Amino acid sequence: MSDRPDRKPLLFAAAALYSAGLVFFYIKYVPIVASFQAVLAPVLAAVAIAAALNLERGILAFLFCFPLINGLPYVFGIGGSTPHAPTALVLFLFFFLGYLIRAGFGLPKPPPRPGVAAPILLLSGLVAASALITFWRYANFAPLRSDRIYELVANVNGVTAGGAVMSVVFSALSYLAGFAFFLILLRFVGREAFVAKALTTVLAGAALAVGFGLVQRFGDIRLGNTEAGCQAGALNATLKDPNSFGAYLCVVIPLALGAALGLRGFRRLGSAALLLAAIIVLPFSGSLIGWLGLLITVLVFSVTAVRSAFLRRREDPAAVRRVVGAAIAIVVLLSLVLATVPAIRRSRSFVKIRTRISSMDAANDWGSLTSRRVDYFWRLAVRMMADFPLTGVGIGAYIVELPNEAVLHRARWRNADSAENYGLQVGAELGIPALALAVWIFWRIFLRSARTWKASFGRDSPRYRTFMTAGCFAGLVSMLAAFFFHTYLGSYEIILLFWFLAALP
């Protein structure tokens, strides 16, 4: 049954209006390249139809496809020099169309919403309002002051109104898509059978993504890669860029490890193979975030294994010794592999570490390792918050206004990028009230996941649940740590993966 049957006409009207907007968005921001469309369009249609017919199957179809599709434009020669909507975002927009149609026919009754839903809805309202105002500002207040959007220059780097408007649209959708996906998932994550299927689906998609990374590593790195990634020798697999691939591995490694420890039979072997492949390609992603995720994974699983062994030590007195011995053996083996395999020592990640260390001056200035992030991106983000504490500079406007702020404050650099910190990005673009909401949301999500992880240690908790919960918790903590050093607002596959983990009980 639908939540409110009297709203069915309104839902169908919303779906029709949304469809019209989606057509306009598709024509404007999706490259109409025949070969690209021949692959993309059937996937979009399949996910939308699946969601319209059966929302649970639509979610599973989306979970399988969204990490595999964002690198698709590169395969067909559509590079970063061609402005286009991230393909994972387009996939979500079609999935949401199917959701709206399904909602018109009726949805399962939602469970009671967790405490985090209220601040998410409030922050969604702030994002939508900021997007409308910022869009209007960069459009030169059309149609009140002009009859259309003129390509007026928006910053000292020569970005015009069209580029600024596109940044506003994509940034707003990054927030709203993640929030909407989280709220949709809440209808189903209370069912253990759905959670098991969802995690299996995510791992299946990860197997293809990581497998493609192996093809790039041992085959042709130019296949489906960005120009910058090829020049740097960094893999992106099927994702937006190497940084996104590194963040993706932050989640895939703990999930695969949890499945390898908790499952049995062929599923255990498949998960172990995925884990091994993910660790092999990790150094070649060029992302240091992946190593941070690996460290967090080792810590979380060490605590999980030791605590579980202590709880069962009466039934098996040698369990604790076996766990500690296995942990020491794994650490020693991994250290030996990293130290002795020449290809790994020449990988992009290790080269990046050596280059940054060697770039320090004679005074042993360790601060120079992070000076660009701290002295430029973070400092100017704080300046924006100080100048506009209540509203920020506007959603999507940080990357546009950053060069202007650099000139104003005589910064050392003048390039444009994200704030390299999710919290500072929120504060700079949406103001301090929105930052407070974001901190509240992330803290509640962390506490909710930590309580679930703690509850999985019970004597009656099956082995599968204990280790899979540890994998989800380690992945979530890894992503929260990654957000401290990057925003991933343009990497929709990473944002949506985070909100999937956040929704799990």
Disulfide bonds with the S-S distance in Angstrom:
none
